[in-house]
Amino acid sequence: MTACRLGTLLVLAGILGPATARGQEPLALDTAVRTVLAQNASLRAARAAASEAGERVTAARSGYFPRVSVAESWQRGDQPVYVFSSLLSARNFTAADFTLDALNHPDPVGFFQTRFGVEQLVFDFGRQGASAGAASLHRDIATLTVDQAAADLALAATRVFGEVLNAQSAARASRESLTAAREDLARAERRRDAGVATEADVLALKVHVADVEQQAIQAEGTAAIARAELNRLMGTPVDREFVATPPPDVELAESPSLTALLSEAEAGRPELRRAALQERLAESGRQEARAAYLPSVAARGVFDVAGTAFDDRATSWIVGAEVRWSFSTGGAEVAGARAASHALARARAEREDARAAIHLDVVRALRGLEAARARVVAGRAGVAEALESQRIIRDRFDAGIASVNDVLRASTAVLDAEASRTSALVDAVVHEAMLDRAIGRTRQ
C-alpha cells in the first residue's frame, strides 16, 4: 500500500468514522456557526440592546415636536384667596362678593378646572439637535456591537469546534492504538510461549496497553467537555450528543495580498467603524457642551376651562414665550466644555489604536494560516510514513529481528503523527476563521 493511498484512507476514516460512532448526530462547522448566530443568548441580548437604542432615537427626536399636557382638577375650601380666585376664574364674581364679610369669611366653594397646555421649543442653539444626533450614534454603535459580538462568537464557535475535533481525533486514535497494542501484546505472548521473546517484553507491552487505555479515557472526557462548551454557545442543552464532522483537508495556496486584506479590514471591521462613531459622538458632545453657554427659547399656550360646578364652566387662554438662560457659579459649563474636548481627543486616540490593532490581527491571522496549511500538507505525509513504518516494524518483530521497544516507538509515532496532522488541520480552520474575523467578513 503506497503512502498516498494510506493518507487517502486516513482522511476518509476521519470524515466517515465519527459520523457513525455510537449512532450520534453529525455536526458540521458551518451548521454549528449558524446555530450559534441564531440561538446564542448573549447575541440575543446584544440585539435587544440595539433595538432599545433605536427606540431611544425616537424618544430623543420627540423634542422637536410640541409637548401637550392635559390636567383635570377639583378643589373645595373657604380659604379667602382661593375662593376669590375661583369665583373670578369661573366668571361668577358679583358685587356681593366685595363685602368685607364675604371677603374675610367666604362660603366654601368647589372649583373644577380642565387645563390644556402646549409647549414648543423654538431655538436652543443646537442642544436638541446634538441630543438627537447622539441618540442616533448610540443606535449605530449598538448595531455595530451586535456585528462585533456575532464575529467574536463565530470565531469562538470555530475554536471550540476545533477543540472537539482534536479531542475526538485523540480518542479515536487512542482506541485504534489500544486495539493495535492489544494485538501486539498477544503477538508478544505467543512469541514468549514459543521461547523467542522474554517476559519483560510482555510486561512492557502490558504497561503500554494500560497507558493507552488511560489516554483513551482522558480523551473521551476532554471531548465531552468541549461538546458541552459548544452546546452552550449554540444555546442547546449542554448534554446534547453529537459528533463533529472534520472539514476537508486544506491544500497549499497562494496567500492573498496583505495590502488588499488591510484595506478590506479598514472597511469591514465593526470595531473601526464603531471607533469612528465614538469620535463623532464625542464631537456631538462638545457641540452640546458649547451650546450650554447660550439661551433657549420656547413658546407655550394654555387653554383653561374652569367653574364652580362641573357642568357650568368658563373658558380662558394664555399664550407666551420664554427665554431661558442660566449659568452655574461653580463653572459647570466651562468644565463640561473642557471635558468634552478631552473626550474627543480620547476618541481620536482610541480610533488610531483600534486601527493599529486591527492591522496586527490581519498579519497574525494571515501568517498563522499560511503556517497551518503547510503543517497540514506535511502532517499527511507524516501520518502515511508513520503507518508504513509501523507495518514494517511489526513484520520485523514477527520475524524476530525487531525488539518490543521498536514496536512501542512505532505505535507512539503513529499517535503523534495523527495528533499533529489533526492539530494542523484544526489550526488551519481556526486561522481561516481568524482571518475572516480580522478583515470583517461575516461567517454564516
Disulfide bonds with the S-S distance in Angstrom:
none
